[in-house]
Amino acid sequence: MAAIWNWMLGGKRSSNQQFSLALFAGLFLGFLPTFLTLQSIFILLGLFFFRVPWRPLITFVGLGWVLGAFLLDPLFHMVGEAMLTISSLQGLFEVMNQMPIVPFTQFNNTVVMGAMLVASACYPAIVFIVAKIRNTEKPA
């Protein structure tokens, strides 16, 4: 197990923040049901500007896809549907749907919305767990 973890870490060259960003981006991209959303394209382009370890990123894209596609899809649907049916946000969603670029985020899909919310909620836990496991810095 230690050999697999060390291989996935890619050495200690990256900081906890970079490693956490790689894990979060991997889970976020893996949770989304399609890579053809605007937010996934922005994340992929943004990763080229940050020095992130690619092995954990690719590993967690696969892990997130397996978890998201097969196990967590009903959860994503429930969370997304709950968010999209909040009556006070209906006007905002209607305005966003009329904008020229925002519909490419596919925010009106319950699974996409739920996956974005669940992945975003996982980020603090990812930072904390990485800091505990790597034991080099405190969580940011």
ZAMAR-824998 format. One record per atom (N, C-alpha, C, O): atom name; residue in one letter; x, y, z; chain; residue number from 0. Coordinates in Angstrom, 3 decimals, decimal comma. Layout:
REM ZAMAR-824998
> at	aa	xx	yy	zz	ch	i
> CA	A	X	Y	Z	A	NUM $
...
END
This chain:
REM ZAMAR-824998
> at	aa	xx	yy	zz	ch	i
> N	M	0,824	-1,193	0,000	A	0 $
> CA	M	0,000	0,000	0,000	A	0 $
> C	M	0,871	1,260	0,000	A	0 $
> O	M	0,559	2,237	-0,682	A	0 $
> N	A	1,954	1,229	0,763	A	1 $
> CA	A	2,840	2,393	0,822	A	1 $
> C	A	3,486	2,660	-0,534	A	1 $
> O	A	3,672	3,817	-0,910	A	1 $
> N	A	3,826	1,617	-1,262	A	2 $
> CA	A	4,435	1,794	-2,583	A	2 $
> C	A	3,446	2,434	-3,556	A	2 $
> O	A	3,827	3,285	-4,360	A	2 $
> N	I	2,189	2,030	-3,483	A	3 $
> CA	I	1,170	2,613	-4,357	A	3 $
> C	I	0,955	4,077	-3,998	A	3 $
> O	I	0,852	4,932	-4,877	A	3 $
> N	W	0,889	4,360	-2,694	A	4 $
> CA	W	0,693	5,745	-2,246	A	4 $
> C	W	1,866	6,621	-2,678	A	4 $
> O	W	1,654	7,740	-3,146	A	4 $
> N	N	3,101	6,134	-2,529	A	5 $
> CA	N	4,267	6,918	-2,938	A	5 $
> C	N	4,285	7,141	-4,441	A	5 $
> O	N	4,662	8,219	-4,900	A	5 $
> N	W	3,881	6,135	-5,215	A	6 $
> CA	W	3,836	6,317	-6,663	A	6 $
> C	W	2,801	7,368	-7,024	A	6 $
> O	W	3,042	8,230	-7,869	A	6 $
> N	M	1,641	7,288	-6,373	A	7 $
> CA	M	0,588	8,236	-6,672	A	7 $
> C	M	0,972	9,653	-6,261	A	7 $
> O	M	0,623	10,615	-6,944	A	7 $
> N	L	1,681	9,782	-5,162	A	8 $
> CA	L	2,119	11,105	-4,710	A	8 $
> C	L	3,082	11,754	-5,692	A	8 $
> O	L	3,124	12,978	-5,810	A	8 $
> N	G	3,852	10,940	-6,394	A	9 $
> CA	G	4,828	11,493	-7,307	A	9 $
> C	G	5,975	12,162	-6,579	A	9 $
> O	G	6,567	13,109	-7,096	A	9 $
> N	G	6,294	11,692	-5,403	A	10 $
> CA	G	7,360	12,295	-4,609	A	10 $
> C	G	6,812	13,419	-3,748	A	10 $
> O	G	5,612	13,693	-3,761	A	10 $
> N	K	7,683	14,058	-3,008	A	11 $
> CA	K	7,279	15,154	-2,114	A	11 $
> C	K	7,542	16,517	-2,748	A	11 $
> O	K	7,663	17,516	-2,039	A	11 $
> N	R	7,631	16,566	-4,067	A	12 $
> CA	R	7,942	17,832	-4,725	A	12 $
> C	R	6,799	18,830	-4,642	A	12 $
> O	R	7,038	20,037	-4,653	A	12 $
> N	S	5,585	18,363	-4,559	A	13 $
> CA	S	4,440	19,277	-4,543	A	13 $
> C	S	4,020	19,576	-3,105	A	13 $
> O	S	4,191	18,761	-2,199	A	13 $
> N	S	3,468	20,765	-2,933	A	14 $
> CA	S	2,992	21,153	-1,604	A	14 $
> C	S	1,629	20,516	-1,337	A	14 $
> O	S	1,012	19,939	-2,232	A	14 $
> N	N	1,179	20,632	-0,102	A	15 $
> CA	N	-0,139	20,108	0,242	A	15 $
> C	N	-1,240	20,799	-0,557	A	15 $
> O	N	-2,210	20,161	-0,965	A	15 $
> N	Q	-1,088	22,100	-0,780	A	16 $
> CA	Q	-2,096	22,828	-1,528	A	16 $
> C	Q	-2,162	22,344	-2,975	A	16 $
> O	Q	-3,251	22,187	-3,526	A	16 $
> N	Q	-1,014	22,109	-3,589	A	17 $
> CA	Q	-1,007	21,616	-4,963	A	17 $
> C	Q	-1,601	20,221	-5,043	A	17 $
> O	Q	-2,361	19,915	-5,962	A	17 $
> N	F	-1,257	19,384	-4,091	A	18 $
> CA	F	-1,781	18,020	-4,068	A	18 $
> C	F	-3,288	18,037	-3,820	A	18 $
> O	F	-4,028	17,292	-4,462	A	18 $
> N	S	-3,746	18,882	-2,896	A	19 $
> CA	S	-5,184	18,994	-2,628	A	19 $
> C	S	-5,925	19,497	-3,863	A	19 $
> O	S	-7,016	19,018	-4,173	A	19 $
> N	L	-5,335	20,459	-4,564	A	20 $
> CA	L	-5,947	20,970	-5,788	A	20 $
> C	L	-6,053	19,874	-6,842	A	20 $
> O	L	-7,057	19,785	-7,550	A	20 $
> N	A	-5,024	19,045	-6,948	A	21 $
> CA	A	-5,060	17,943	-7,914	A	21 $
> C	A	-6,156	16,944	-7,558	A	21 $
> O	A	-6,881	16,483	-8,440	A	21 $
> N	L	-6,283	16,605	-6,278	A	22 $
> CA	L	-7,322	15,665	-5,862	A	22 $
> C	L	-8,712	16,260	-6,069	A	22 $
> O	L	-9,615	15,581	-6,556	A	22 $
> N	F	-8,881	17,533	-5,698	A	23 $
> CA	F	-10,180	18,179	-5,878	A	23 $
> C	F	-10,550	18,270	-7,352	A	23 $
> O	F	-11,677	17,949	-7,729	A	23 $
> N	A	-9,615	18,702	-8,184	A	24 $
> CA	A	-9,899	18,814	-9,615	A	24 $
> C	A	-10,203	17,441	-10,210	A	24 $
> O	A	-11,084	17,307	-11,060	A	24 $
> N	G	-9,472	16,425	-9,761	A	25 $
> CA	G	-9,731	15,073	-10,248	A	25 $
> C	G	-11,121	14,593	-9,872	A	25 $
> O	G	-11,839	14,048	-10,710	A	25 $
> N	L	-11,507	14,793	-8,611	A	26 $
> CA	L	-12,852	14,397	-8,187	A	26 $
> C	L	-13,922	15,221	-8,894	A	26 $
> O	L	-14,946	14,683	-9,316	A	26 $
> N	F	-13,688	16,512	-9,024	A	27 $
> CA	F	-14,661	17,386	-9,682	A	27 $
> C	F	-14,880	16,944	-11,125	A	27 $
> O	F	-16,017	16,809	-11,576	A	27 $
> N	L	-13,776	16,720	-11,846	A	28 $
> CA	L	-13,892	16,289	-13,238	A	28 $
> C	L	-14,473	14,886	-13,344	A	28 $
> O	L	-15,223	14,585	-14,273	A	28 $
> N	G	-14,126	14,034	-12,396	A	29 $
> CA	G	-14,658	12,676	-12,419	A	29 $
> C	G	-16,128	12,611	-12,072	A	29 $
> O	G	-16,853	11,770	-12,603	A	29 $
> N	F	-16,583	13,490	-11,184	A	30 $
> CA	F	-17,987	13,496	-10,792	A	30 $
> C	F	-18,900	14,004	-11,902	A	30 $
> O	F	-20,046	13,566	-12,002	A	30 $
> N	L	-18,416	14,911	-12,729	A	31 $
> CA	L	-19,266	15,455	-13,789	A	31 $
> C	L	-19,601	14,363	-14,799	A	31 $
> O	L	-18,724	13,598	-15,199	A	31 $
> N	P	-20,853	14,286	-15,208	A	32 $
> CA	P	-21,229	13,225	-16,138	A	32 $
> C	P	-20,671	13,417	-17,545	A	32 $
> O	P	-20,668	12,474	-18,336	A	32 $
> N	T	-20,204	14,604	-17,866	A	33 $
> CA	T	-19,621	14,858	-19,182	A	33 $
> C	T	-18,486	15,861	-19,052	A	33 $
> O	T	-18,513	16,737	-18,188	A	33 $
> N	F	-17,495	15,724	-19,911	A	34 $
> CA	F	-16,378	16,685	-19,917	A	34 $
> C	F	-16,683	17,891	-20,803	A	34 $
> O	F	-15,850	18,787	-20,938	A	34 $
> N	L	-17,851	17,918	-21,396	A	35 $
> CA	L	-18,190	18,980	-22,327	A	35 $
> C	L	-18,942	20,119	-21,660	A	35 $
> O	L	-19,802	20,744	-22,282	A	35 $
> N	T	-18,628	20,394	-20,406	A	36 $
> CA	T	-19,220	21,538	-19,728	A	36 $
> C	T	-18,176	22,644	-19,640	A	36 $
> O	T	-16,972	22,391	-19,678	A	36 $
> N	L	-18,654	23,842	-19,525	A	37 $
> CA	L	-17,758	24,995	-19,478	A	37 $
> C	L	-16,848	24,963	-18,260	A	37 $
> O	L	-15,673	25,320	-18,353	A	37 $
> N	Q	-17,387	24,533	-17,107	A	38 $
> CA	Q	-16,566	24,505	-15,899	A	38 $
> C	Q	-15,461	23,456	-15,993	A	38 $
> O	Q	-14,377	23,678	-15,455	A	38 $
> N	S	-15,693	22,335	-16,649	A	39 $
> CA	S	-14,629	21,333	-16,781	A	39 $
> C	S	-13,537	21,827	-17,720	A	39 $
> O	S	-12,360	21,539	-17,506	A	39 $
> N	I	-13,915	22,562	-18,750	A	40 $
> CA	I	-12,909	23,127	-19,653	A	40 $
> C	I	-12,074	24,171	-18,923	A	40 $
> O	I	-10,856	24,214	-19,094	A	40 $
> N	F	-12,718	25,022	-18,103	A	41 $
> CA	F	-11,985	26,021	-17,320	A	41 $
> C	F	-11,033	25,356	-16,325	A	41 $
> O	F	-9,905	25,815	-16,142	A	41 $
> N	I	-11,479	24,287	-15,690	A	42 $
> CA	I	-10,611	23,589	-14,736	A	42 $
> C	I	-9,413	22,986	-15,449	A	42 $
> O	I	-8,284	23,113	-14,974	A	42 $
> N	L	-9,639	22,333	-16,580	A	43 $
> CA	L	-8,515	21,743	-17,332	A	43 $
> C	L	-7,535	22,813	-17,796	A	43 $
> O	L	-6,322	22,622	-17,707	A	43 $
> N	L	-8,046	23,929	-18,286	A	44 $
> CA	L	-7,147	25,018	-18,699	A	44 $
> C	L	-6,416	25,616	-17,500	A	44 $
> O	L	-5,231	25,938	-17,590	A	44 $
> N	G	-7,121	25,764	-16,376	A	45 $
> CA	G	-6,490	26,308	-15,175	A	45 $
> C	G	-5,390	25,422	-14,629	A	45 $
> O	G	-4,414	25,918	-14,065	A	45 $
> N	L	-5,537	24,108	-14,792	A	46 $
> CA	L	-4,521	23,192	-14,276	A	46 $
> C	L	-3,186	23,327	-15,010	A	46 $
> O	L	-2,138	22,974	-14,469	A	46 $
> N	F	-3,227	23,833	-16,226	A	47 $
> CA	F	-1,976	24,042	-16,950	A	47 $
> C	F	-1,184	25,217	-16,389	A	47 $
> O	F	0,025	25,310	-16,599	A	47 $
> N	F	-1,866	26,119	-15,672	A	48 $
> CA	F	-1,189	27,272	-15,097	A	48 $
> C	F	-0,671	27,029	-13,687	A	48 $
> O	F	0,149	27,796	-13,184	A	48 $
> N	F	-1,149	25,962	-13,046	A	49 $
> CA	F	-0,699	25,607	-11,713	A	49 $
> C	F	0,156	24,358	-11,798	A	49 $
> O	F	-0,067	23,492	-12,645	A	49 $
> N	R	1,113	24,277	-10,932	A	50 $
> CA	R	1,968	23,091	-10,902	A	50 $
> C	R	1,295	22,053	-10,014	A	50 $
> O	R	1,446	22,071	-8,792	A	50 $
> N	V	0,560	21,160	-10,637	A	51 $
> CA	V	-0,132	20,115	-9,891	A	51 $
> C	V	0,435	18,764	-10,306	A	51 $
> O	V	0,815	18,574	-11,462	A	51 $
> N	P	0,491	17,839	-9,377	A	52 $
> CA	P	0,947	16,487	-9,730	A	52 $
> C	P	-0,125	15,785	-10,568	A	52 $
> O	P	-1,286	15,698	-10,167	A	52 $
> N	W	0,280	15,294	-11,724	A	53 $
> CA	W	-0,673	14,726	-12,673	A	53 $
> C	W	-1,119	13,315	-12,306	A	53 $
> O	W	-2,243	12,927	-12,623	A	53 $
> N	R	-0,262	12,542	-11,647	A	54 $
> CA	R	-0,659	11,171	-11,289	A	54 $
> C	R	-1,879	11,137	-10,370	A	54 $
> O	R	-2,824	10,404	-10,659	A	54 $
> N	P	-1,897	11,903	-9,274	A	55 $
> CA	P	-3,103	11,881	-8,448	A	55 $
> C	P	-4,307	12,491	-9,162	A	55 $
> O	P	-5,441	12,066	-8,940	A	55 $
> N	L	-4,068	13,483	-10,016	A	56 $
> CA	L	-5,169	14,084	-10,755	A	56 $
> C	L	-5,851	13,035	-11,629	A	56 $
> O	L	-7,073	12,892	-11,593	A	56 $
> N	I	-5,074	12,313	-12,401	A	57 $
> CA	I	-5,632	11,295	-13,298	A	57 $
> C	I	-6,244	10,151	-12,493	A	57 $
> O	I	-7,298	9,629	-12,859	A	57 $
> N	T	-5,592	9,762	-11,404	A	58 $
> CA	T	-6,133	8,692	-10,556	A	58 $
> C	T	-7,495	9,082	-9,995	A	58 $
> O	T	-8,420	8,270	-9,985	A	58 $
> N	F	-7,623	10,325	-9,526	A	59 $
> CA	F	-8,884	10,738	-8,924	A	59 $
> C	F	-9,946	11,098	-9,964	A	59 $
> O	F	-11,134	11,095	-9,642	A	59 $
> N	V	-9,554	11,405	-11,191	A	60 $
> CA	V	-10,560	11,517	-12,253	A	60 $
> C	V	-11,204	10,151	-12,448	A	60 $
> O	V	-12,427	10,043	-12,538	A	60 $
> N	G	-10,382	9,114	-12,513	A	61 $
> CA	G	-10,919	7,760	-12,660	A	61 $
> C	G	-11,738	7,332	-11,462	A	61 $
> O	G	-12,820	6,765	-11,616	A	61 $
> N	L	-11,230	7,600	-10,261	A	62 $
> CA	L	-11,962	7,246	-9,044	A	62 $
> C	L	-13,276	8,021	-8,943	A	62 $
> O	L	-14,315	7,457	-8,599	A	62 $
> N	G	-13,219	9,298	-9,242	A	63 $
> CA	G	-14,430	10,115	-9,215	A	63 $
> C	G	-15,430	9,678	-10,263	A	63 $
> O	G	-16,636	9,716	-10,018	A	63 $
> N	W	-14,952	9,262	-11,435	A	64 $
> CA	W	-15,865	8,805	-12,472	A	64 $
> C	W	-16,550	7,508	-12,053	A	64 $
> O	W	-17,753	7,341	-12,255	A	64 $
> N	V	-15,780	6,593	-11,470	A	65 $
> CA	V	-16,375	5,327	-11,026	A	65 $
> C	V	-17,382	5,580	-9,905	A	65 $
> O	V	-18,495	5,054	-9,933	A	65 $
> N	L	-16,984	6,390	-8,913	A	66 $
> CA	L	-17,903	6,698	-7,814	A	66 $
> C	L	-19,119	7,475	-8,312	A	66 $
> O	L	-20,259	7,167	-7,963	A	66 $
> N	G	-18,850	8,487	-9,132	A	67 $
> CA	G	-19,928	9,343	-9,598	A	67 $
> C	G	-20,866	8,656	-10,561	A	67 $
> O	G	-22,084	8,806	-10,463	A	67 $
> N	A	-20,308	7,905	-11,490	A	68 $
> CA	A	-21,150	7,301	-12,522	A	68 $
> C	A	-21,971	6,138	-11,992	A	68 $
> O	A	-23,084	5,906	-12,464	A	68 $
> N	F	-21,460	5,423	-11,047	A	69 $
> CA	F	-22,132	4,201	-10,633	A	69 $
> C	F	-22,725	4,253	-9,230	A	69 $
> O	F	-23,769	3,648	-8,988	A	69 $
> N	L	-22,095	4,950	-8,316	A	70 $
> CA	L	-22,549	4,907	-6,927	A	70 $
> C	L	-23,243	6,185	-6,464	A	70 $
> O	L	-24,250	6,127	-5,757	A	70 $
> N	L	-22,715	7,325	-6,855	A	71 $
> CA	L	-23,213	8,583	-6,307	A	71 $
> C	L	-24,183	9,321	-7,216	A	71 $
> O	L	-24,655	10,400	-6,857	A	71 $
> N	D	-24,489	8,772	-8,375	A	72 $
> CA	D	-25,384	9,447	-9,308	A	72 $
> C	D	-26,751	9,749	-8,696	A	72 $
> O	D	-27,259	10,850	-8,906	A	72 $
> N	P	-27,374	8,832	-7,952	A	73 $
> CA	P	-28,652	9,196	-7,313	A	73 $
> C	P	-28,515	10,341	-6,300	A	73 $
> O	P	-29,409	11,179	-6,181	A	73 $
> N	L	-27,400	10,370	-5,576	A	74 $
> CA	L	-27,157	11,474	-4,642	A	74 $
> C	L	-27,013	12,791	-5,400	A	74 $
> O	L	-27,585	13,804	-4,996	A	74 $
> N	F	-26,250	12,781	-6,500	A	75 $
> CA	F	-26,082	13,995	-7,304	A	75 $
> C	F	-27,432	14,479	-7,821	A	75 $
> O	F	-27,706	15,679	-7,825	A	75 $
> N	H	-28,264	13,554	-8,254	A	76 $
> CA	H	-29,581	13,930	-8,764	A	76 $
> C	H	-30,428	14,560	-7,668	A	76 $
> O	H	-31,083	15,576	-7,904	A	76 $
> N	M	-30,426	13,975	-6,474	A	77 $
> CA	M	-31,229	14,523	-5,370	A	77 $
> C	M	-30,744	15,907	-4,959	A	77 $
> O	M	-31,551	16,814	-4,754	A	77 $
> N	V	-29,414	16,075	-4,836	A	78 $
> CA	V	-28,857	17,376	-4,433	A	78 $
> C	V	-29,125	18,422	-5,513	A	78 $
> O	V	-29,533	19,543	-5,209	A	78 $
> N	G	-28,895	18,055	-6,761	A	79 $
> CA	G	-29,136	18,988	-7,861	A	79 $
> C	G	-30,590	19,371	-7,998	A	79 $
> O	G	-30,912	20,533	-8,247	A	79 $
> N	E	-31,475	18,393	-7,836	A	80 $
> CA	E	-32,907	18,692	-7,924	A	80 $
> C	E	-33,342	19,592	-6,775	A	80 $
> O	E	-34,154	20,498	-6,967	A	80 $
> N	A	-32,808	19,347	-5,588	A	81 $
> CA	A	-33,142	20,202	-4,442	A	81 $
> C	A	-32,689	21,639	-4,692	A	81 $
> O	A	-33,399	22,586	-4,355	A	81 $
> N	M	-31,515	21,796	-5,280	A	82 $
> CA	M	-30,998	23,137	-5,556	A	82 $
> C	M	-31,802	23,825	-6,663	A	82 $
> O	M	-32,141	25,003	-6,555	A	82 $
> N	L	-32,098	23,084	-7,714	A	83 $
> CA	L	-32,778	23,687	-8,853	A	83 $
> C	L	-34,256	23,962	-8,610	A	83 $
> O	L	-34,870	24,717	-9,363	A	83 $
> N	T	-34,837	23,369	-7,580	A	84 $
> CA	T	-36,257	23,598	-7,295	A	84 $
> C	T	-36,494	24,584	-6,157	A	84 $
> O	T	-37,629	24,747	-5,711	A	84 $
> N	I	-35,445	25,242	-5,684	A	85 $
> CA	I	-35,628	26,297	-4,683	A	85 $
> C	I	-36,354	27,456	-5,357	A	85 $
> O	I	-35,854	28,036	-6,320	A	85 $
> N	S	-37,525	27,785	-4,849	A	86 $
> CA	S	-38,385	28,764	-5,521	A	86 $
> C	S	-37,755	30,156	-5,586	A	86 $
> O	S	-37,995	30,890	-6,545	A	86 $
> N	S	-36,968	30,527	-4,602	A	87 $
> CA	S	-36,375	31,867	-4,606	A	87 $
> C	S	-35,262	32,006	-5,638	A	87 $
> O	S	-34,865	33,126	-5,959	A	87 $
> N	L	-34,753	30,902	-6,163	A	88 $
> CA	L	-33,693	30,958	-7,174	A	88 $
> C	L	-34,212	30,754	-8,599	A	88 $
> O	L	-33,423	30,794	-9,544	A	88 $
> N	Q	-35,516	30,537	-8,775	A	89 $
> CA	Q	-36,062	30,268	-10,104	A	89 $
> C	Q	-35,806	31,427	-11,067	A	89 $
> O	Q	-35,449	31,202	-12,223	A	89 $
> N	G	-35,983	32,653	-10,604	A	90 $
> CA	G	-35,728	33,813	-11,456	A	90 $
> C	G	-34,274	33,890	-11,891	A	90 $
> O	G	-33,983	34,206	-13,045	A	90 $
> N	L	-33,358	33,599	-10,969	A	91 $
> CA	L	-31,930	33,601	-11,298	A	91 $
> C	L	-31,614	32,551	-12,355	A	91 $
> O	L	-30,874	32,817	-13,302	A	91 $
> N	F	-32,179	31,354	-12,189	A	92 $
> CA	F	-31,913	30,294	-13,157	A	92 $
> C	F	-32,499	30,626	-14,529	A	92 $
> O	F	-31,909	30,279	-15,552	A	92 $
> N	E	-33,650	31,294	-14,558	A	93 $
> CA	E	-34,234	31,696	-15,836	A	93 $
> C	E	-33,364	32,728	-16,537	A	93 $
> O	E	-33,154	32,650	-17,747	A	93 $
> N	V	-32,853	33,703	-15,769	A	94 $
> CA	V	-31,972	34,720	-16,344	A	94 $
> C	V	-30,671	34,078	-16,826	A	94 $
> O	V	-30,182	34,401	-17,909	A	94 $
> N	M	-30,111	33,170	-16,026	A	95 $
> CA	M	-28,868	32,504	-16,421	A	95 $
> C	M	-29,062	31,665	-17,688	A	95 $
> O	M	-28,157	31,562	-18,516	A	95 $
> N	N	-30,236	31,075	-17,831	A	96 $
> CA	N	-30,498	30,252	-18,999	A	96 $
> C	N	-30,604	31,084	-20,275	A	96 $
> O	N	-30,405	30,557	-21,369	A	96 $
> N	Q	-30,911	32,367	-20,154	A	97 $
> CA	Q	-31,028	33,248	-21,311	A	97 $
> C	Q	-29,689	33,884	-21,698	A	97 $
> O	Q	-29,582	34,478	-22,771	A	97 $
> N	M	-28,677	33,768	-20,850	A	98 $
> CA	M	-27,365	34,339	-21,153	A	98 $
> C	M	-26,702	33,549	-22,277	A	98 $
> O	M	-27,013	32,376	-22,478	A	98 $
> N	P	-25,783	34,191	-23,014	A	99 $
> CA	P	-25,211	33,510	-24,171	A	99 $
> C	P	-24,252	32,363	-23,840	A	99 $
> O	P	-24,188	31,406	-24,611	A	99 $
> N	I	-23,510	32,410	-22,739	A	100 $
> CA	I	-22,485	31,393	-22,492	A	100 $
> C	I	-22,834	30,483	-21,324	A	100 $
> O	I	-22,429	29,321	-21,318	A	100 $
> N	V	-23,566	30,969	-20,347	A	101 $
> CA	V	-23,844	30,221	-19,124	A	101 $
> C	V	-24,523	28,870	-19,377	A	101 $
> O	V	-24,218	27,917	-18,660	A	101 $
> N	P	-25,426	28,732	-20,356	A	102 $
> CA	P	-26,033	27,412	-20,567	A	102 $
> C	P	-25,023	26,312	-20,909	A	102 $
> O	P	-25,330	25,132	-20,742	A	102 $
> N	F	-23,830	26,672	-21,381	A	103 $
> CA	F	-22,811	25,661	-21,667	A	103 $
> C	F	-22,255	25,010	-20,397	A	103 $
> O	F	-21,537	24,013	-20,476	A	103 $
> N	T	-22,586	25,572	-19,222	A	104 $
> CA	T	-22,202	24,921	-17,970	A	104 $
> C	T	-23,126	23,759	-17,643	A	104 $
> O	T	-22,816	22,943	-16,775	A	104 $
> N	Q	-24,260	23,681	-18,333	A	105 $
> CA	Q	-25,286	22,659	-18,118	A	105 $
> C	Q	-25,782	22,663	-16,667	A	105 $
> O	Q	-26,097	21,614	-16,105	A	105 $
> N	F	-25,844	23,859	-16,072	A	106 $
> CA	F	-26,277	23,982	-14,677	A	106 $
> C	F	-27,705	23,497	-14,482	A	106 $
> O	F	-28,071	23,118	-13,370	A	106 $
> N	N	-28,518	23,498	-15,526	A	107 $
> CA	N	-29,914	23,092	-15,384	A	107 $
> C	N	-30,094	21,574	-15,372	A	107 $
> O	N	-31,216	21,094	-15,213	A	107 $
> N	N	-29,023	20,816	-15,536	A	108 $
> CA	N	-29,059	19,359	-15,412	A	108 $
> C	N	-28,896	19,027	-13,931	A	108 $
> O	N	-27,945	19,484	-13,296	A	108 $
> N	T	-29,804	18,244	-13,381	A	109 $
> CA	T	-29,766	17,965	-11,947	A	109 $
> C	T	-28,499	17,222	-11,542	A	109 $
> O	T	-27,957	17,477	-10,467	A	109 $
> N	V	-28,022	16,319	-12,372	A	110 $
> CA	V	-26,824	15,546	-12,027	A	110 $
> C	V	-25,585	16,440	-12,068	A	110 $
> O	V	-24,715	16,328	-11,205	A	110 $
> N	V	-25,497	17,319	-13,055	A	111 $
> CA	V	-24,347	18,231	-13,144	A	111 $
> C	V	-24,337	19,185	-11,951	A	111 $
> O	V	-23,295	19,388	-11,329	A	111 $
> N	M	-25,485	19,766	-11,633	A	112 $
> CA	M	-25,566	20,687	-10,496	A	112 $
> C	M	-25,232	19,969	-9,192	A	112 $
> O	M	-24,475	20,492	-8,373	A	112 $
> N	G	-25,782	18,788	-8,994	A	113 $
> CA	G	-25,492	18,029	-7,781	A	113 $
> C	G	-24,031	17,624	-7,689	A	113 $
> O	G	-23,444	17,676	-6,608	A	113 $
> N	A	-23,433	17,223	-8,804	A	114 $
> CA	A	-22,019	16,840	-8,805	A	114 $
> C	A	-21,131	18,033	-8,462	A	114 $
> O	A	-20,157	17,888	-7,723	A	114 $
> N	M	-21,461	19,216	-8,996	A	115 $
> CA	M	-20,672	20,410	-8,681	A	115 $
> C	M	-20,787	20,757	-7,198	A	115 $
> O	M	-19,791	21,105	-6,565	A	115 $
> N	L	-21,982	20,664	-6,648	A	116 $
> CA	L	-22,178	21,007	-5,236	A	116 $
> C	L	-21,506	19,997	-4,309	A	116 $
> O	L	-20,871	20,386	-3,329	A	116 $
> N	V	-21,638	18,708	-4,608	A	117 $
> CA	V	-21,024	17,676	-3,766	A	117 $
> C	V	-19,503	17,762	-3,847	A	117 $
> O	V	-18,826	17,660	-2,824	A	117 $
> N	A	-18,961	17,948	-5,042	A	118 $
> CA	A	-17,508	18,067	-5,185	A	118 $
> C	A	-16,986	19,297	-4,456	A	118 $
> O	A	-15,937	19,239	-3,816	A	118 $
> N	S	-17,705	20,402	-4,547	A	119 $
> CA	S	-17,288	21,617	-3,842	A	119 $
> C	S	-17,366	21,440	-2,326	A	119 $
> O	S	-16,534	21,975	-1,593	A	119 $
> N	A	-18,356	20,698	-1,862	A	120 $
> CA	A	-18,466	20,437	-0,428	A	120 $
> C	A	-17,365	19,504	0,063	A	120 $
> O	A	-17,035	19,519	1,248	A	120 $
> N	C	-16,795	18,698	-0,817	A	121 $
> CA	C	-15,720	17,768	-0,438	A	121 $
> C	C	-14,364	18,450	-0,289	A	121 $
> O	C	-13,456	17,882	0,318	A	121 $
> N	Y	-14,210	19,663	-0,834	A	122 $
> CA	Y	-12,897	20,299	-0,840	A	122 $
> C	Y	-12,294	20,499	0,553	A	122 $
> O	Y	-11,124	20,161	0,735	A	122 $
> N	P	-13,017	21,028	1,548	A	123 $
> CA	P	-12,393	21,172	2,880	A	123 $
> C	P	-11,928	19,840	3,464	A	123 $
> O	P	-10,878	19,775	4,104	A	123 $
> N	A	-12,699	18,783	3,247	A	124 $
> CA	A	-12,292	17,469	3,745	A	124 $
> C	A	-11,034	16,986	3,030	A	124 $
> O	A	-10,161	16,382	3,652	A	124 $
> N	I	-10,937	17,245	1,735	A	125 $
> CA	I	-9,744	16,844	0,973	A	125 $
> C	I	-8,516	17,548	1,507	A	125 $
> O	I	-7,477	16,918	1,704	A	125 $
> N	V	-8,621	18,864	1,746	A	126 $
> CA	V	-7,476	19,630	2,268	A	126 $
> C	V	-7,062	19,088	3,633	A	126 $
> O	V	-5,871	18,918	3,893	A	126 $
> N	F	-8,021	18,819	4,497	A	127 $
> CA	F	-7,723	18,321	5,842	A	127 $
> C	F	-7,072	16,935	5,778	A	127 $
> O	F	-6,073	16,693	6,456	A	127 $
> N	I	-7,619	16,037	4,983	A	128 $
> CA	I	-7,092	14,669	4,887	A	128 $
> C	I	-5,698	14,664	4,288	A	128 $
> O	I	-4,825	13,936	4,761	A	128 $
> N	V	-5,475	15,460	3,260	A	129 $
> CA	V	-4,138	15,520	2,652	A	129 $
> C	V	-3,127	16,056	3,655	A	129 $
> O	V	-2,010	15,546	3,740	A	129 $
> N	A	-3,507	17,082	4,419	A	130 $
> CA	A	-2,587	17,633	5,422	A	130 $
> C	A	-2,272	16,599	6,488	A	130 $
> O	A	-1,130	16,511	6,938	A	130 $
> N	K	-3,258	15,816	6,900	A	131 $
> CA	K	-3,006	14,775	7,918	A	131 $
> C	K	-2,136	13,648	7,360	A	131 $
> O	K	-1,221	13,178	8,036	A	131 $
> N	I	-2,413	13,223	6,149	A	132 $
> CA	I	-1,662	12,105	5,565	A	132 $
> C	I	-0,224	12,506	5,258	A	132 $
> O	I	0,717	11,794	5,606	A	132 $
> N	R	-0,069	13,633	4,615	A	133 $
> CA	R	1,291	14,062	4,228	A	133 $
> C	R	2,055	14,607	5,425	A	133 $
> O	R	3,284	14,550	5,447	A	133 $
> N	N	1,348	15,135	6,420	A	134 $
> CA	N	1,938	15,548	7,686	A	134 $
> C	N	3,112	16,506	7,520	A	134 $
> O	N	4,109	16,406	8,235	A	134 $
> N	T	2,989	17,438	6,566	A	135 $
> CA	T	4,059	18,409	6,381	A	135 $
> C	T	3,594	19,834	6,663	A	135 $
> O	T	4,389	20,666	7,102	A	135 $
> N	E	2,314	20,127	6,417	A	136 $
> CA	E	1,800	21,464	6,655	A	136 $
> C	E	0,411	21,369	7,250	A	136 $
> O	E	-0,241	20,328	7,180	A	136 $
> N	K	-0,027	22,456	7,829	A	137 $
> CA	K	-1,398	22,521	8,318	A	137 $
> C	K	-2,316	22,860	7,145	A	137 $
> O	K	-1,866	23,446	6,160	A	137 $
> N	P	-3,624	22,489	7,241	A	138 $
> CA	P	-4,548	22,815	6,152	A	138 $
> C	P	-4,651	24,307	5,925	A	138 $
> O	P	-4,603	25,097	6,868	A	138 $
> N	A	-4,792	24,686	4,671	A	139 $
> CA	A	-4,890	26,101	4,319	A	139 $
> C	A	-6,278	26,634	4,560	A	139 $
> O	A	-6,538	27,813	4,317	A	139 $
END
